[in-house]
């Protein structure tokens, strides 16, 4: 399910994009950074997003904070254009498609709800966002260029830690490291053949009977996000699709329709609409074979058998992951160790765990294995996992010995922040900058104007 804040942010961006036609009346330019400009509505949207994130408790200087963030963003975009940093239309289109799919997941794949909420078709929404997203990607690419090569040495980490007053050291809650083995239920041959035959019949109706691919996709495809737009997957570069799908798609001639292609998502037929260099424009029809109760029981039984082997030390956890685990999970290539989306490392605060995992490990000792349990992925597929509690720390005050990776990350962020500040100071001197007089009361605005290029 889509995070509420992401949904709100996407909605606010949409409101901004759709308000363009009215800006002459209700909006105004409040700052210029080179050839880029900041609109009053942009600042207010950022404040609204902060208000949403903070539960209505925003600091008094929120508008000044958002103004400075926007000035930095516009400076990055302006410099990216000066330095000819490129973002291709294909990249923008891929990002737009991914974000719209996130919204559709949040809405249960209901395109009608999406279009009713936004008052426009998916294609129209994409166009409304395109310029804003292009500038976002430009800023991200320019920021990455500014940050390139930044790292911290062990001595820098120690120096950073020593600067923190003893009475200001953070207090870390209990943390755990968790391993997992995930099993994907296998489709039985009967259901597999049913799906293949259904797709072959659909292909025959298109190729031999002249029915339109997009109409058949809308009617029969199990990829609900693309089905409502005729199975259209947009322009993509290599690496976007799973290997089996991509290999088949790149072999096609323009307007050719593939034979049935099997991937981890099910079975597809693919049509190549166009080719542009290393990018292709495709549409597809997906048919997912049905997973029966018997298939689910077999997967559960397999994972329970793996647990028995682990408990008897007949196989190592790492080996069990490689032999029995589902290869498409993030943990598969990390010896089964899960990575926290929040911290970016293998340590989870217990409150950040998925509730099912939290309850599974709550009474476990380090080294023990849970019983198998089911879970669903964002697309609604059913999987099974067992988890292994690999470590548990007690609540404690930060120390170099126990928390080196966290302190290293904080030191790296401080260094990046310092580098960004130096870069901004340097670029301000060679960039035309103007800020509306009404905002001159913001305490940090003066540094953007002193020494800026007239």
Backbone torsions as a table, in degrees:
resi	resn	phi	psi	omega
1	UNK	NA	144.5	-177.9
2	UNK	-72.7	134.9	176.0
3	UNK	-58.1	137.2	-175.7
4	UNK	-60.5	-38.5	-178.7
5	UNK	-65.4	-41.1	178.1
6	UNK	-61.7	-43.5	179.9
7	UNK	-60.6	-43.3	179.6
8	UNK	-63.9	-44.2	-179.3
9	UNK	-61.0	-44.6	-179.8
10	UNK	-62.9	-39.0	179.4
11	UNK	-65.5	-42.0	179.0
12	UNK	-63.8	-41.7	176.3
13	UNK	-58.5	-41.4	-179.1
14	UNK	-63.8	-44.2	178.2
15	UNK	-57.0	-41.7	-179.9
16	UNK	-64.0	-44.0	-178.1
17	UNK	-65.1	-39.9	-177.3
18	UNK	-77.5	-12.7	-179.8
19	UNK	-87.6	-0.4	-174.5
20	UNK	-54.4	-42.8	-176.5
21	UNK	-64.9	-21.1	-177.0
22	UNK	-98.4	-5.0	-169.7
23	UNK	-63.1	-28.3	180.0
24	UNK	-60.2	-28.3	-176.4
25	UNK	-95.6	-47.7	-169.8
26	UNK	-105.7	-1.9	-174.5
27	UNK	-125.8	166.9	174.4
28	UNK	-156.5	157.8	176.1
29	UNK	-77.5	126.0	-179.5
30	UNK	-109.0	-9.1	177.1
31	UNK	-162.7	151.1	173.0
32	UNK	-122.4	135.8	173.9
33	UNK	-130.1	99.9	-172.9
34	UNK	61.0	-126.0	179.5
35	UNK	-89.8	-0.4	-179.4
36	UNK	-96.9	152.9	178.3
37	UNK	-132.5	152.5	178.4
38	UNK	-108.1	128.0	178.4
39	UNK	-96.6	149.7	176.5
40	UNK	-55.5	-40.2	-179.1
41	UNK	-62.8	-35.1	178.8
42	UNK	-62.2	-44.6	179.9
43	UNK	-63.5	-43.7	-178.5
44	UNK	-65.7	-35.5	177.6
45	UNK	-65.3	-39.8	178.3
46	UNK	-65.5	-39.9	177.1
47	UNK	-63.7	-41.4	179.0
48	UNK	-62.7	-39.8	178.6
49	UNK	-65.2	-44.3	177.6
50	UNK	-60.4	-41.4	179.0
51	UNK	-60.5	-40.2	178.2
52	UNK	-65.2	-44.4	-178.2
53	UNK	-66.8	-35.2	-174.9
54	UNK	-95.3	8.4	178.2
55	UNK	64.3	34.3	177.9
56	UNK	85.2	1.1	-179.5
57	UNK	-108.1	83.3	-179.0
58	UNK	-105.6	151.4	-179.5
59	UNK	-68.3	157.8	-178.1
60	UNK	-61.2	-28.5	-177.0
61	UNK	-95.6	25.0	-174.9
62	UNK	-57.4	-42.4	-178.0
63	UNK	-65.5	-38.5	177.3
64	UNK	-65.2	-39.5	177.3
65	UNK	-62.0	-45.9	-178.5
66	UNK	-67.5	-34.8	177.4
67	UNK	-62.4	-46.3	-179.2
68	UNK	-64.8	-38.1	176.2
69	UNK	-60.4	-43.1	-179.5
70	UNK	-68.1	-38.2	177.1
71	UNK	-61.9	-41.6	177.3
72	UNK	-63.9	-43.6	179.2
73	UNK	-60.4	-44.6	-179.2
74	UNK	-68.2	-34.2	177.2
75	UNK	-64.8	-39.9	177.0
76	UNK	-63.8	-43.9	179.8
77	UNK	-65.1	-45.3	-179.8
78	UNK	-59.4	-45.7	-178.7
79	UNK	-68.5	-34.6	177.0
80	UNK	-59.5	-40.6	178.7
81	UNK	-70.4	-38.2	177.1
82	UNK	-62.3	-40.5	-177.4
83	UNK	-87.3	5.8	-179.7
84	UNK	57.6	37.2	172.6
85	UNK	-71.3	128.2	-170.3
86	UNK	-105.5	140.8	166.9
87	UNK	-127.5	122.6	-175.0
88	UNK	-82.4	155.0	175.6
89	UNK	-57.6	-32.9	179.5
90	UNK	-65.1	-39.7	178.5
91	UNK	-64.3	-43.7	179.9
92	UNK	-63.0	-44.1	-178.5
93	UNK	-63.3	-40.5	179.2
94	UNK	-63.6	-41.5	178.7
95	UNK	-65.6	-42.8	178.7
96	UNK	-60.4	-44.8	-179.8
97	UNK	-62.3	-42.4	-179.4
98	UNK	-63.5	-41.7	-178.1
99	UNK	-69.8	-37.9	178.1
100	UNK	-67.7	-35.8	176.0
101	UNK	-63.0	-37.2	176.4
102	UNK	-60.9	-45.0	178.8
103	UNK	-62.6	-41.6	179.8
104	UNK	-65.2	-37.3	175.6
105	UNK	-60.1	-42.7	178.8
106	UNK	-60.5	-33.4	-177.5
107	UNK	-96.1	13.5	177.7
108	UNK	70.7	26.2	178.8
109	UNK	76.1	11.9	-175.7
110	UNK	-87.6	98.1	-179.0
111	UNK	-66.0	-34.2	178.3
112	UNK	-61.1	-41.4	177.7
113	UNK	-64.0	-41.2	177.7
114	UNK	-58.3	-50.8	-174.7
115	UNK	-71.2	-31.1	176.0
116	UNK	-69.6	-40.2	-178.5
117	UNK	-64.9	-45.5	-176.4
118	UNK	-91.7	-13.5	177.6
119	UNK	74.2	13.9	179.3
120	UNK	-146.6	164.4	176.2
121	UNK	-73.9	166.2	178.9
122	UNK	-59.8	-41.2	178.8
123	UNK	-61.5	-41.6	179.3
124	UNK	-67.7	-37.5	177.6
125	UNK	-64.0	-42.0	178.2
126	UNK	-56.6	-45.7	-178.6
127	UNK	-65.9	-36.1	179.7
128	UNK	-64.9	-32.1	-178.3
129	UNK	-88.4	-17.4	-163.7
130	UNK	-55.5	-48.6	-176.1
131	UNK	-66.7	-43.7	178.9
132	UNK	-61.5	-41.9	-179.2
133	UNK	-70.3	-37.4	176.3
134	UNK	-57.2	-44.0	179.4
135	UNK	-68.8	-34.8	175.0
136	UNK	-59.8	-47.2	-179.0
137	UNK	-66.2	-37.1	176.2
138	UNK	-61.4	-44.7	179.9
139	UNK	-63.5	-42.4	178.9
140	UNK	-62.7	-40.7	-179.1
141	UNK	-68.8	-37.8	178.6
142	UNK	-69.0	-39.7	178.9
143	UNK	-63.2	-40.9	178.5
144	UNK	-62.7	-36.2	178.2
145	UNK	-65.8	-41.1	178.5
146	UNK	-65.2	-37.3	-176.3
147	UNK	-85.9	-5.0	-172.6
148	UNK	-53.3	129.1	174.0
149	UNK	82.7	1.2	-178.6
150	UNK	-75.6	128.3	175.2
151	UNK	-151.2	171.2	178.7
152	UNK	-124.5	143.6	177.3
153	UNK	-86.6	162.0	176.4
154	UNK	-55.0	-37.1	179.8
155	UNK	-67.6	-34.3	177.2
156	UNK	-68.4	-36.9	177.5
157	UNK	-63.2	-45.0	179.5
158	UNK	-63.2	-42.4	179.6
159	UNK	-63.9	-40.2	178.1
160	UNK	-61.5	-44.6	-178.6
161	UNK	-65.0	-39.2	-178.4
162	UNK	-66.7	-25.4	179.9
163	UNK	-72.8	-18.6	-177.7
164	UNK	-78.0	122.3	177.6
165	UNK	-57.0	141.3	-176.4
166	UNK	-55.7	-36.5	-178.3
167	UNK	-81.7	1.2	178.7
168	UNK	-112.4	4.8	179.4
169	UNK	-63.0	136.5	-179.0
170	UNK	-67.5	153.5	177.6
171	UNK	-107.7	120.2	-176.5
172	UNK	-97.3	133.4	176.1
173	UNK	-71.6	172.2	176.1
174	UNK	-57.9	136.9	-179.8
175	UNK	-128.3	152.9	179.5
176	UNK	-132.9	153.9	167.3
177	UNK	-111.5	133.3	-174.0
178	UNK	-128.8	130.9	171.3
179	UNK	-102.1	156.5	179.3
180	UNK	-142.4	150.7	167.1
181	UNK	-121.2	121.1	-177.8
182	UNK	-109.0	133.7	177.7
183	UNK	-119.6	131.3	175.3
184	UNK	-95.7	123.8	177.1
185	UNK	-57.6	138.2	-179.9
186	UNK	-93.1	140.1	179.4
187	UNK	-74.6	136.8	176.9
188	UNK	-75.6	161.6	-172.8
189	UNK	-62.3	-35.1	-179.6
190	UNK	-62.2	-49.9	-179.1
191	UNK	-68.7	-34.7	177.7
192	UNK	-60.3	-47.7	-178.9
193	UNK	-67.0	-35.4	177.1
194	UNK	-59.9	-44.3	-178.8
195	UNK	-65.1	-41.7	-179.9
196	UNK	-63.8	-45.8	-178.2
197	UNK	-65.4	-37.2	177.6
198	UNK	-61.8	-43.6	-178.0
199	UNK	-71.1	-35.8	176.1
200	UNK	-62.3	-40.3	179.4
201	UNK	-65.7	-39.3	177.1
202	UNK	-63.7	-43.3	179.5
203	UNK	-61.9	-41.0	178.8
204	UNK	-61.6	-41.8	179.5
205	UNK	-63.1	-31.5	179.2
206	UNK	-80.1	-50.9	-172.7
207	UNK	-74.9	-44.9	-174.1
208	UNK	-93.7	-34.1	-174.4
209	UNK	-100.3	-5.1	174.2
210	UNK	80.1	13.3	177.3
211	UNK	-72.4	152.8	-174.0
212	UNK	-80.1	134.1	-178.5
213	UNK	-56.4	-47.9	-175.2
214	UNK	-64.1	-34.3	178.5
215	UNK	-69.5	-38.7	177.9
216	UNK	-68.2	-35.9	177.3
217	UNK	-63.8	-45.2	179.9
218	UNK	-60.7	-36.0	-175.6
219	UNK	-82.5	-36.7	-168.5
220	UNK	-119.5	-17.5	-172.9
221	UNK	-69.4	138.8	176.4
222	UNK	-88.6	1.7	171.5
223	UNK	-91.3	90.5	-169.9
224	UNK	-65.0	-30.6	-178.8
225	UNK	-63.5	-42.8	-178.6
226	UNK	-91.7	-20.7	-175.3
227	UNK	-59.5	-39.9	-175.9
228	UNK	-70.0	-13.7	175.8
229	UNK	-116.0	35.6	173.5
230	UNK	72.3	24.0	179.6
231	UNK	79.0	7.9	-174.2
232	UNK	-68.9	126.8	179.1
233	UNK	-106.5	2.5	176.5
234	UNK	72.7	-171.8	178.7
235	UNK	-84.8	133.2	-179.5
236	UNK	-142.3	152.3	173.8
237	UNK	-96.9	171.0	176.0
238	UNK	-57.7	143.6	179.3
239	UNK	98.3	-10.6	-179.1
240	UNK	-75.6	-40.4	-174.3
241	UNK	-98.6	163.8	174.4
242	UNK	-65.8	152.7	-169.8
243	UNK	-53.6	-45.9	-176.1
244	UNK	-63.3	-42.8	179.1
245	UNK	-64.4	-47.7	-176.3
246	UNK	-63.7	-42.7	-179.9
247	UNK	-59.3	-42.6	179.6
248	UNK	-69.1	-42.0	-176.2
249	UNK	-64.2	-41.7	-176.8
250	UNK	-74.0	-13.0	177.5
251	UNK	-84.9	-13.7	-174.0
252	UNK	-76.1	150.2	168.3
253	UNK	-88.1	162.3	-178.4
254	UNK	-58.6	131.9	-178.7
255	UNK	73.3	-1.8	178.0
256	UNK	-74.2	148.0	178.0
257	UNK	-113.3	129.9	-176.7
258	UNK	-71.5	164.2	165.2
259	UNK	-72.0	-179.3	179.5
260	UNK	-65.1	129.9	-178.7
261	UNK	-118.2	131.3	178.6
262	UNK	-98.4	133.7	174.0
263	UNK	-135.5	-179.3	178.9
264	UNK	-63.9	-17.7	-177.8
265	UNK	-90.4	-15.5	-176.8
266	UNK	140.7	-140.9	-178.6
267	UNK	-120.0	141.3	-175.3
268	UNK	-129.8	154.2	153.0
269	UNK	-118.5	143.5	-171.7
270	UNK	-125.5	138.7	172.5
271	UNK	-118.2	130.6	174.8
272	UNK	-87.3	118.7	-179.6
273	UNK	-88.8	-38.4	-178.6
274	UNK	-162.9	161.0	178.4
275	UNK	-133.6	135.2	-179.3
276	UNK	-140.8	96.1	-175.9
277	UNK	64.9	-122.6	-179.3
278	UNK	-95.1	10.2	-179.5
279	UNK	-109.6	147.0	177.4
280	UNK	-129.3	152.7	176.4
281	UNK	-114.7	118.3	-174.8
282	UNK	-130.0	162.1	165.3
283	UNK	-133.7	159.0	-178.5
284	UNK	-148.8	165.2	170.4
285	UNK	-124.0	125.9	-179.4
286	UNK	-109.5	133.9	171.5
287	UNK	-123.0	121.3	179.2
288	UNK	-97.1	124.0	175.8
289	UNK	-66.8	148.2	-178.0
290	UNK	-74.7	134.6	173.0
291	UNK	-91.4	120.0	-177.2
292	UNK	-87.5	166.9	176.2
293	UNK	-59.1	-36.2	179.3
294	UNK	-65.0	-37.1	177.1
295	UNK	-63.8	-40.8	179.5
296	UNK	-65.4	-40.8	179.8
297	UNK	-64.5	-38.0	178.5
298	UNK	-63.6	-42.0	179.0
299	UNK	-64.2	-43.7	178.3
300	UNK	-62.1	-42.5	-179.8
301	UNK	-64.7	-40.9	178.1
302	UNK	-59.3	-47.3	-176.8
303	UNK	-68.1	-33.0	176.7
304	UNK	-67.2	-36.1	177.0
305	UNK	-66.6	-38.6	176.8
306	UNK	-62.4	-40.1	178.8
307	UNK	-61.2	-41.7	178.9
308	UNK	-62.9	-40.0	177.3
309	UNK	-62.9	-41.8	179.9
310	UNK	-64.8	-42.5	-177.5
311	UNK	-67.9	-25.9	178.3
312	UNK	-92.1	4.3	-176.4
313	UNK	58.9	29.8	177.6
314	UNK	-82.1	-13.1	178.6
315	UNK	-154.0	145.7	177.1
316	UNK	-78.2	156.5	179.0
317	UNK	-60.3	-44.5	-179.5
318	UNK	-59.4	-42.9	179.8
319	UNK	-67.2	-40.7	179.9
320	UNK	-62.0	-38.4	177.1
321	UNK	-58.8	-47.6	-175.7
322	UNK	-69.3	-35.1	-176.9
323	UNK	-80.4	-42.2	-171.4
324	UNK	-111.1	-17.8	-171.6
325	UNK	-74.3	157.1	177.8
326	UNK	-79.3	120.9	-169.7
327	UNK	-68.3	-20.0	-175.3
328	UNK	-85.9	-1.4	176.0
329	UNK	-80.4	148.2	179.7
330	UNK	-58.2	-37.7	-174.3
331	UNK	-71.8	-18.5	-175.4
332	UNK	-57.6	-41.9	-178.6
333	UNK	-89.8	13.3	179.0
334	UNK	-126.4	34.2	-177.7
335	UNK	55.4	29.5	177.6
336	UNK	86.0	-6.5	-177.5
337	UNK	-73.7	127.7	179.1
338	UNK	-79.6	149.5	178.9
339	UNK	-115.6	131.8	-179.5
340	UNK	-74.3	124.3	176.0
341	UNK	-61.4	-27.5	-176.8
342	UNK	-74.9	-46.2	-175.0
343	UNK	-96.8	-22.2	-177.0
344	UNK	79.6	2.2	175.7
345	UNK	-125.3	-169.9	-172.7
346	UNK	-85.9	1.3	-177.9
347	UNK	-96.6	127.2	177.8
348	UNK	-112.5	131.5	161.6
349	UNK	-69.3	139.1	-172.3
350	UNK	-57.8	-31.0	179.7
351	UNK	-70.2	-14.7	-179.4
352	UNK	-93.8	-4.7	-179.8
353	UNK	-73.8	151.2	169.4
354	UNK	-56.1	135.3	-176.1
355	UNK	-51.6	-39.8	-178.8
356	UNK	-63.9	-38.5	178.6
357	UNK	-71.4	-40.0	178.9
358	UNK	-56.9	-48.3	-178.1
359	UNK	-70.4	-29.4	178.9
360	UNK	-66.4	-37.6	-175.6
361	UNK	-97.2	-7.0	-170.5
362	UNK	-52.1	-42.0	-177.4
363	UNK	-107.5	8.9	-178.2
364	UNK	-81.5	150.5	170.7
365	UNK	-92.8	156.4	178.7
366	UNK	-57.3	131.5	-179.7
367	UNK	99.4	-14.8	-177.8
368	UNK	-82.7	162.9	-178.4
369	UNK	-119.0	138.9	177.4
370	UNK	-78.2	164.6	167.6
371	UNK	-71.9	153.5	178.1
372	UNK	-62.8	145.1	173.9
373	UNK	-145.7	156.8	-175.4
374	UNK	-90.4	157.0	172.5
375	UNK	-153.6	164.5	-179.7
376	UNK	-115.2	142.0	174.4
377	UNK	-85.1	173.1	-177.4
378	UNK	-58.6	-22.7	-179.1
379	UNK	-90.5	1.0	176.3
380	UNK	93.8	2.0	178.1
381	UNK	-73.3	147.1	179.7
382	UNK	-97.3	131.5	177.8
383	UNK	-132.5	168.8	175.2
384	UNK	-126.1	146.1	176.8
385	UNK	-141.6	151.6	163.4
386	UNK	-120.9	149.5	-177.2
387	UNK	-121.3	151.4	-178.9
388	UNK	-122.1	121.4	176.8
389	UNK	-79.2	111.8	-172.4
390	UNK	-97.1	-27.6	174.2
391	UNK	-161.6	157.4	176.7
392	UNK	-146.9	127.0	177.8
393	UNK	-104.7	151.6	174.2
394	UNK	-82.6	155.6	173.7
395	UNK	-56.0	139.5	-175.5
396	UNK	-160.8	160.8	172.5
397	UNK	-77.2	141.0	-176.8
398	UNK	-53.7	140.1	174.9
399	UNK	-145.9	154.6	179.4
400	UNK	-62.8	-38.1	-177.0
401	UNK	-63.7	-46.6	-174.3
402	UNK	-88.6	-25.1	-169.0
403	UNK	-127.7	32.1	-175.0
404	UNK	-56.4	-45.3	-175.8
405	UNK	-62.5	-37.0	178.8
406	UNK	-69.3	-42.7	-180.0
407	UNK	-67.1	-38.2	176.0
408	UNK	-60.6	-43.0	179.3
409	UNK	-63.3	-41.7	179.5
410	UNK	-65.4	-40.1	178.7
411	UNK	-65.1	-38.4	178.8
412	UNK	-65.1	-42.8	179.3
413	UNK	-63.9	-39.2	177.6
414	UNK	-62.9	-41.4	179.6
415	UNK	-65.7	-39.3	177.5
416	UNK	-64.8	-41.3	179.1
417	UNK	-62.8	-41.1	178.6
418	UNK	-65.1	-40.9	179.4
419	UNK	-64.5	-41.8	178.1
420	UNK	-61.8	-43.8	-179.7
421	UNK	-61.0	-41.6	178.6
422	UNK	-65.5	-41.0	-179.6
423	UNK	-64.8	-43.6	178.9
424	UNK	-60.9	-45.8	-179.7
425	UNK	-59.0	-40.2	-179.6
426	UNK	-69.1	-44.5	-175.4
427	UNK	-73.6	-28.5	177.5
428	UNK	-58.6	-35.8	-177.2
429	UNK	-64.7	-25.2	-176.3
430	UNK	-113.3	14.9	-176.2
431	UNK	-125.7	136.3	175.6
432	UNK	-70.4	125.9	179.6
433	UNK	-135.2	132.9	176.4
434	UNK	-135.7	135.8	177.6
435	UNK	-125.5	136.2	-179.8
436	UNK	-55.5	139.4	-177.1
437	UNK	-56.2	-31.0	-177.0
438	UNK	-66.1	-17.3	-177.8
439	UNK	-104.8	7.3	-177.4
440	UNK	-68.8	-12.8	177.3
441	UNK	-74.9	-12.3	177.5
442	UNK	-67.8	127.8	-169.7
443	UNK	-61.1	-29.8	-175.4
444	UNK	-99.5	3.7	-178.4
445	UNK	-67.4	-33.4	-175.3
446	UNK	-58.6	-34.7	-177.4
447	UNK	-67.3	-21.3	177.7
448	UNK	-78.7	-18.8	-175.2
449	UNK	-103.0	-30.4	-178.5
450	UNK	-67.9	119.8	176.6
451	UNK	80.2	1.1	179.1
452	UNK	-69.8	154.5	-176.7
453	UNK	-66.5	128.8	-179.1
454	UNK	-72.0	NA	NA
